[in-house]
Amino acid sequence: MKNAFYFGDNLHILREYIPDESIDLVYLDPPFNSNASYNLLFKSPDKSRWADSQITTFDDTWSWGDAAEEAFDDILATQGRAADVMSSLRLILGTNDMLAYLTMMTARLVELRRVLKPTGSLYLHCDPTASHYLKIILDGVFGISWYRAEIVWKRTNARGTPKNWPHLHDTIFHYSGPKSRHEIPRVKANKAKLPHTLITGQDGKKYQTYELTGAGVTAEGDSGKPWRGFDVTAMGRHWGNSHEVMDQWADEGLIHFPSNGGFPRRKDNVPFDPESRKVTVGDVWTDIDRLNQTARERMGYPTQKPTALLNRIIEASSNEGNIVLDPFCGCGTTLHSAQALGRKWIGIDVAVQAMHVIQDRLKHYFPNIRYDVFGIPKSIDGALWLAENDPFKFEEWAVTALGAMHSGKFRGDGGIDGTFYYLTAGDDRSRGIVSVKGGRSLNPGMVRDLGGTLDTQRRLTRDDKAVGVLVCAHEPTRGMRDIARDFGKVDTLFGPIPAVQIITVKEMFEGVKINVPAMLDTVTAAAIGRKKATNAAFKKPQDLTQPAFMLPIQGGRSTREIEQVSDAVPVMPSFRQRRAVG
């Protein structure tokens, strides 16, 4: 199976395109039913001229209605434990927003159970809003025997809340099969928290000590007999080793006899080294911080998790070459970690902007990466079909396919469907605006409107090198191209570029890009924005680990480049169809 990103509803994708028992590890960070709207923040490289762009990626708000009722009936039709659990929850909760959310989650967990291998693991990331209900649903879907742990991740510090305890943690439920792979991670210990079991040896160095006894009384062998005057049975315990072994340790100086008469302890044979000390990670994680506003890996995506969190999960419960699935992949942190750790991956998300951010992120950190992209137009006919049947999705696709950022609005956007930034000279940056026309009826007035909007933006942002791009699903008239040329050109260090440009869908698939020098992608724009927002030292993009942080001089992306990153697949293939053809 190849690495793949699927654009669409994850329930549909799971049912139609992911085979049974094909996944080694699932991590999902779904909406928490918090009644919040989550916005994707595209950082401006210079806030003195341009504000950050913000679009709503999803509303974490659920309500009971016909769709929820239909999904609930589908679950009942399975006649399994999940159906029993949901029937009981409906009796307890009634038909309300919480039940709608739990119904949505249950339908997806049933499919995730189907695609997970018997040796696989699932990690469900949630918060206390619905975690108690989700635990019951997980027990119903996977079975109680699959439960492994409830991990508490302390993601933030206490803040003053007048009426409630501060909410400091998220919950991560771990479920896995009886033969699943799991390696308990060990991390470098906090030097400020030395173990209380250290003693000072005769050489003046510190040594770690360990218990020689275990709980409970036994009468087998030496385990319950006194040793060197110490009656272990009287303490309600037993020796963990034979007298012969303990005598040998004592002769070698590896038994510590406390001066206060306490029970002896096994002494380590090497001095304690706080620098190299590692401790086992338990189910309370306090050593991984959330991403703050200036974190270098921050993409501006809502609910973004740190790569350190995903690295720990992936390393603990999968091997190199295993397949990792994230059905709510957002900005691609799971995919990033999986790629870096040598795992294969599948990501699913319903937001076009998620695809945009993920493609930028993976391309920058892994320049030679290749993966399939499904659910996105891969031909002129596919794009025209989208323009006719879902004009808003076409608008989003057209903007992001050219490397720009969608405005997040479909009405009342002031004629600006998307924006992008580019270098004009050295460290100087300018902005471009994008307008999309998906209909067949095109006229010169559309170009004049774009030019007027461009003039207004130049005045408001003090940016005389701003450019405008008109994207047309169909061929524009000759008059439209003539008027675009009348707006003249913008001078840059790299040469003049048209102030107003027209690009058709046909041209996009022929490899035509926005004609600007060094177009900034989302990763670069966010990095520059963080650098300007703080006085702290910040590495230049070219100093980072990846060899090329900026895009090439000749403009942004084309649909041809996107297809080069992914293997050209004209139709999203159902796994059932793949089985039929072998």
C-alpha positions, 0 to 999 in steps of 0.5 A: 500500500502506498502513502495516500491522502484522501479528501472527503468524509472519512466514513465514506472513505473508510467504507469504500476504500480502506480494506479489512485488517490492513492498518497497523496503527490508528491515531484519531484526534476528532472534534471534541463536541465542545460547541466551538468553531475552529479556525485555520489561521494563515500567518501573514509574513508582515502584519504591519501591512496584511492581517493573518487570514482565518477560515473556519475549518469545522464547527465542533457543534452537533445536533440531532436531526434526520442525518443523526437518526439515519446514522443511529439506525445504521449502527443498530442494524449491525446488531453487535455490542456497539448497537447495544451500547448506543441503545443504552446511551439513547435511553440515558441521554435522550436524542440530544446534541451529545447523542448526535456526536456519539453516533457520529463517532460510533459509526467511524469507530466501527469502521476503524475496528474493521480496517485495523489488523488483529495485531494493531493498535488504536489511540483515540485523543479526546477531552473530558467533554465526552471521554466517559461516553467514548470509553464505553463505546470503545469497549463495545466496539473493540471489546473490553479485552482490547483496552490497554490504557487511559493516557493523561496528557498535561497540555497546559498550565493552570489558569485562573477560573473563578468557578471551575477547576482549570482544564489542563489535560486531554485523554488518549485511550489506547486499545490494541489486539492481544498480539499487538506490538508495544514497546514501553518508551523511556525518556531522559529523566528530570535532573531536578527530580533525583530518586529518593533511593540514592545512597553514598558509597564508600568511594563518595559517589552516589548509587541507586538502590533497589528492594530485595523483598516482595510483598506477601509471606511465603514458605518456599525455599529461602524466601521466608527464612531470616537472612543475616538477622533480618526476619522478612516474614515478620515484616509481611514480606519475602526475599526476592532472591536466594540466600546464596545469591544475596551472600554473593552480592554482599561479598561483592559490596553490592548490598547496602546495610542502612546505618539506622538498622533498616532492611538491606537493599541491593546496590547498583554496581555502577555510580548513578549518572543523572545525565544518562538516567532514563525513566519509563513513561507511564500513563501520565505525560507531563513532558510534552508541551503543547505548541505555543504561538511561536513554536517553529512547527506551528502551522496555525491549524486548530487543535494542532498537536506536537510531533513529539506526541505523535512520535511517542505513540508511533514508536511505541506501537508500530514498526518501520514499514507499518501503515499508520492511519489518521482519519481526521488528519488536519494539518498532517502531524501524524503523517509528518511523524509517520514519514519521519519514522519510516512508516507508511501512512494514510490521511483523511480530511474533509477540508480542502485547506487541510490538503493545502497545508499537508502538501506544503508541509510534506514537500518542505520537510521531505522534498522527494516524497511521493504519495497518492491524492484521492478525491481531488480533480486530476483532469480538466473534465474532473475540474469542470464537473466540480465547477458545475456540481459544487461551485464552492468546492471548485473555488476552494480547489482552484485557489489551493491548487495554485498555491494560494490560501482560500479566504474561507468565505463564499459570499461577501468576500469583497471579490477576493477568493484567495490570497498569496505572498511572494518575494519581489526583491531580497527580503521584500514581500508583496501580496496577490489576490485571487478571484475564481469564476466557475461559470460559462458566462464570462465578460470583461467586467469581471477583469475590471472588477478584479482590477478595481479590487486590486487598486483598493488593496494596494492603497489599503496595504501600501503595497504597490506591487500587489497583483491580481489573478483571475481563474476561469473554469472556461476560456475567457473572451479576447476582450478579457485578456486585452483588459488584463494587459491594459493593467500593465506590469509590476517591476520586481528584482527578477523582472516585470510580471503582469499586474493582472493575470488570467489562468484557465483550468485547461492551462492549470493542467498544462502546467501554467502557474501564477507568474510571480517570483518566489511564491511563499507557501504556508510553511514559509509564510508562517515562519516569516510571520513568527520571526517578525513577531518576536525578537528572539533569534530565528533561523533563516529558512535555508538554515533548517534541515530541509535543503529548500524552504522557498519555492522556486523562483518561477511562481507557485504550484501548478496542478501538474506539480501536484500530480508529480508529487502524487501518482496519477490515479484518474479515479479514486479506486475502491478496495473492492474494485482493486480486489476484483481486478487482483 
